[in-house]
Amino acid sequence: MIDVYKETPFFASRRPVDDMARMTQMFKNSNLVMSAWSENQIVGIARALTDFSYTTYLSDLVVRTDFQRQGIGQKLIEQIQAVAPQAKIVLLAAPQAVDYYPHIGFEKHESAWVKSNKLD
């Protein structure tokens, strides 16, 4: 799965892709992960944390560059939402993806806040 992140330039710079232990913990502690495949190659990942009733935080939505613009990201989001249909989806968009989310039905929210940790 890390190869999908590394192959997508804006994700490779925004996730600790060279820290296998940290990436492993990120996936181990996510309670909802969906993947998209083309034959035997993983081409997309949606990683989320959810309470299954009110909010789903979509922490990662990554699709290999050569598979983008085929609806894979939107399908992964639909699969995440199908598992927790009562929950709204909340996410922080990478700067390169801010135009993508309104296109698929997301609304911009002006009062999100982020406090960075010492590792990032």
Contacts in CASP RR format, 6 or more apart in sequence:
PFRMAT RR
TARGET T0000
AUTHOR 0000-0000-0000
METHOD contacts of the structure
MODEL  1
MIDVYKETPFFASRRPVDDMARMTQMFKNSNLVMSAWSENQIVGIARALT
DFSYTTYLSDLVVRTDFQRQGIGQKLIEQIQAVAPQAKIVLLAAPQAVDY
YPHIGFEKHESAWVKSNKLD
1 23 0 8 1.000
1 27 0 8 1.000
1 35 0 8 1.000
1 42 0 8 1.000
1 45 0 8 1.000
2 17 0 8 1.000
2 20 0 8 1.000
2 23 0 8 1.000
3 42 0 8 1.000
4 11 0 8 1.000
4 42 0 8 1.000
4 43 0 8 1.000
4 44 0 8 1.000
4 45 0 8 1.000
4 62 0 8 1.000
4 63 0 8 1.000
4 64 0 8 1.000
5 11 0 8 1.000
5 12 0 8 1.000
5 15 0 8 1.000
5 17 0 8 1.000
5 23 0 8 1.000
5 45 0 8 1.000
5 60 0 8 1.000
5 62 0 8 1.000
6 12 0 8 1.000
6 17 0 8 1.000
7 64 0 8 1.000
7 65 0 8 1.000
8 62 0 8 1.000
8 63 0 8 1.000
8 64 0 8 1.000
8 65 0 8 1.000
9 65 0 8 1.000
10 94 0 8 1.000
10 95 0 8 1.000
10 96 0 8 1.000
10 97 0 8 1.000
11 17 0 8 1.000
11 60 0 8 1.000
11 62 0 8 1.000
11 94 0 8 1.000
14 94 0 8 1.000
15 23 0 8 1.000
15 26 0 8 1.000
15 60 0 8 1.000
16 22 0 8 1.000
16 23 0 8 1.000
16 119 0 8 1.000
17 23 0 8 1.000
22 119 0 8 1.000
26 47 0 8 1.000
26 59 0 8 1.000
27 33 0 8 1.000
27 47 0 8 1.000
29 49 0 8 1.000
30 47 0 8 1.000
30 48 0 8 1.000
30 49 0 8 1.000
30 59 0 8 1.000
31 48 0 8 1.000
31 49 0 8 1.000
31 50 0 8 1.000
32 47 0 8 1.000
32 48 0 8 1.000
32 49 0 8 1.000
32 50 0 8 1.000
32 56 0 8 1.000
32 80 0 8 1.000
32 83 0 8 1.000
32 84 0 8 1.000
33 45 0 8 1.000
33 46 0 8 1.000
33 47 0 8 1.000
33 48 0 8 1.000
34 45 0 8 1.000
34 46 0 8 1.000
34 76 0 8 1.000
34 79 0 8 1.000
34 80 0 8 1.000
35 42 0 8 1.000
35 44 0 8 1.000
35 45 0 8 1.000
35 46 0 8 1.000
35 76 0 8 1.000
36 42 0 8 1.000
36 43 0 8 1.000
36 44 0 8 1.000
36 45 0 8 1.000
36 63 0 8 1.000
36 67 0 8 1.000
36 72 0 8 1.000
36 73 0 8 1.000
36 75 0 8 1.000
36 76 0 8 1.000
37 43 0 8 1.000
38 67 0 8 1.000
43 63 0 8 1.000
43 64 0 8 1.000
43 67 0 8 1.000
43 72 0 8 1.000
44 62 0 8 1.000
44 63 0 8 1.000
44 64 0 8 1.000
44 67 0 8 1.000
44 72 0 8 1.000
44 73 0 8 1.000
44 76 0 8 1.000
45 60 0 8 1.000
45 61 0 8 1.000
45 62 0 8 1.000
45 76 0 8 1.000
46 58 0 8 1.000
46 60 0 8 1.000
46 61 0 8 1.000
46 73 0 8 1.000
46 76 0 8 1.000
46 77 0 8 1.000
46 79 0 8 1.000
46 80 0 8 1.000
47 58 0 8 1.000
47 59 0 8 1.000
47 60 0 8 1.000
47 61 0 8 1.000
48 56 0 8 1.000
48 57 0 8 1.000
48 58 0 8 1.000
48 59 0 8 1.000
48 80 0 8 1.000
48 89 0 8 1.000
49 56 0 8 1.000
49 57 0 8 1.000
49 59 0 8 1.000
50 56 0 8 1.000
50 57 0 8 1.000
50 80 0 8 1.000
50 83 0 8 1.000
50 84 0 8 1.000
50 87 0 8 1.000
51 84 0 8 1.000
51 87 0 8 1.000
52 83 0 8 1.000
52 84 0 8 1.000
52 86 0 8 1.000
52 87 0 8 1.000
53 84 0 8 1.000
53 86 0 8 1.000
53 87 0 8 1.000
54 86 0 8 1.000
54 87 0 8 1.000
54 88 0 8 1.000
55 87 0 8 1.000
55 88 0 8 1.000
55 89 0 8 1.000
55 90 0 8 1.000
56 80 0 8 1.000
56 81 0 8 1.000
56 84 0 8 1.000
56 87 0 8 1.000
56 88 0 8 1.000
56 89 0 8 1.000
56 90 0 8 1.000
57 89 0 8 1.000
57 90 0 8 1.000
57 91 0 8 1.000
58 77 0 8 1.000
58 80 0 8 1.000
58 89 0 8 1.000
58 90 0 8 1.000
58 91 0 8 1.000
59 91 0 8 1.000
61 73 0 8 1.000
61 76 0 8 1.000
61 77 0 8 1.000
61 91 0 8 1.000
61 97 0 8 1.000
63 72 0 8 1.000
63 73 0 8 1.000
63 76 0 8 1.000
74 104 0 8 1.000
77 89 0 8 1.000
77 104 0 8 1.000
80 89 0 8 1.000
81 87 0 8 1.000
81 89 0 8 1.000
89 106 0 8 1.000
90 109 0 8 1.000
91 101 0 8 1.000
91 106 0 8 1.000
92 112 0 8 1.000
92 114 0 8 1.000
93 100 0 8 1.000
93 101 0 8 1.000
101 108 0 8 1.000
102 108 0 8 1.000
END
